[in-house]
Amino acid sequence: MEQSVLMARNYNLEELCGLLSKPYELENSNKNSKIYKYTIESKEMDWQWFPTEWNPESEEFFGLVAGFEFELGYFNLHDFSTIENVRFFWYEIEPMTQSEIEAL
């Protein structure tokens, strides 16, 4: 993936991934108790991804996606590189629950 695609605000991609939980570590948390501390966003797409887990083997994140609707799911690192002319920002946010994010 090109460095220009992954612009860093507070963290570069490697640092961000190192701060996230391991796969299934938060599996027993309900959606309103899970805290989201990081976001990946694209101003051009008006979407945000709030990763909570990172799997380095599959290069997949798990977290909340705020796009057409709010949903929990997996998103792959390579998905970001397939979108042309879109810049992504990776940064830390004020810790919030899913309900707080949906209320924005």
C-alpha positions in Angstrom: 0.0 0.0 0.0 1.3 3.4 -0.9 2.3 5.7 1.9 0.4 8.6 0.3 -2.9 6.7 0.7 -2.4 6.3 4.4 -1.9 9.8 5.7 -1.3 9.9 9.5 -2.6 12.5 11.8 -1.6 11.3 15.2 -0.6 7.7 14.3 0.9 6.0 11.4 -0.8 2.7 10.5 1.8 0.5 12.2 1.4 2.4 15.5 -2.4 2.3 15.3 -2.5 -1.4 14.7 -0.2 -2.0 17.7 -2.7 -0.2 20.0 -5.7 -2.3 19.0 -6.8 -5.4 20.8 -6.1 -8.9 19.4 -8.8 -10.8 17.6 -11.8 -11.8 19.7 -10.3 -10.2 22.8 -13.4 -8.0 23.2 -15.9 -10.6 22.0 -17.9 -10.7 25.2 -18.3 -6.9 25.4 -21.8 -5.6 24.5 -22.1 -2.8 22.0 -22.8 -0.1 24.5 -19.9 -1.0 26.8 -17.2 -1.3 24.1 -15.1 1.9 23.9 -13.9 3.2 20.6 -10.7 5.2 20.8 -9.5 5.4 17.2 -11.0 6.2 13.9 -10.1 5.9 10.2 -12.0 8.4 8.1 -12.3 9.7 4.6 -13.7 13.2 4.1 -14.3 12.3 0.4 -16.5 9.3 1.2 -18.1 10.7 4.4 -17.5 7.3 6.1 -15.8 6.4 9.3 -14.4 3.2 10.6 -13.8 2.7 14.4 -11.5 -0.3 14.7 -11.3 -2.1 18.1 -9.3 -5.2 17.0 -6.5 -5.9 14.6 -5.5 -9.3 13.1 -2.0 -9.0 11.6 -2.2 -12.4 9.9 -5.3 -11.6 7.9 -4.7 -7.9 7.9 -8.3 -7.4 9.0 -9.8 -4.9 11.5 -13.0 -5.5 13.5 -15.1 -2.6 14.6 -17.9 -0.2 14.0 -18.5 1.2 10.5 -20.4 4.4 10.0 -21.3 4.5 6.4 -24.8 4.2 4.9 -25.7 2.8 8.3 -24.0 1.7 11.5 -22.8 -1.8 11.6 -20.2 -4.0 13.4 -18.0 -6.0 11.1 -14.6 -6.8 9.6 -12.8 -4.6 7.1 -9.6 -5.5 5.4 -6.6 -3.2 5.2 -6.4 -3.8 1.4 -9.9 -2.5 1.0 -8.6 1.0 1.7 -5.9 0.8 -1.0 -8.5 -0.1 -3.7 -10.3 3.3 -3.5 -8.7 5.8 -5.8 -8.2 9.4 -5.0 -9.3 9.0 -1.4 -7.1 9.9 1.5 -7.5 8.2 4.9 -6.7 9.7 8.3 -5.9 7.5 11.3 -6.1 9.2 14.6 -7.1 9.0 18.3 -10.5 10.2 19.3 -12.2 11.0 22.6 -13.3 7.5 23.9 -16.9 6.9 23.0 -19.5 4.0 23.0 -21.4 3.0 19.9 -24.5 4.8 21.2 -22.5 8.0 21.5 -21.2 7.7 18.0 -24.6 7.0 16.5 -25.9 10.1 18.3 -23.5 12.4 16.5 
